[in-house]
Amino acid sequence: MPHPVPSWASDQPSERLADTPVVRRADRWWLVSPSGTMLATDPAFTGELDHFAIDMAAANRAVADLHSARDASNGPVGEVRR
């Protein structure tokens, strides 16, 4: 029988990192599974989680900007120049 996930490790998008079993609470990263939770303490690992969270936030903003541009023009977004 799986153990319940603690109430503080909710599935709210703002707390869970993408679709990973990782939650950031009170400036600490926690690994969450049905069998329990574990505090992530390795600085290299938590640093990578920080970078991933920053990259995900930037990607989410970029997608939101694309949707806003499309909605503003009432049509498909024009070609992006590089």
Number of C-alpha atoms within 10 A of each C-alpha: 5 8 9 10 15 12 7 9 19 13 15 9 10 10 15 21 20 14 8 9 15 22 27 19 12 6 7 11 22 19 16 19 16 12 10 12 16 11 13 16 11 8 9 9 12 15 12 11 18 15 12 14 16 12 12 14 14 12 12 12 12 12 12 12 12 15 14 13 15 14 12 11 11 9 9 12 14 10 6 5 4 3
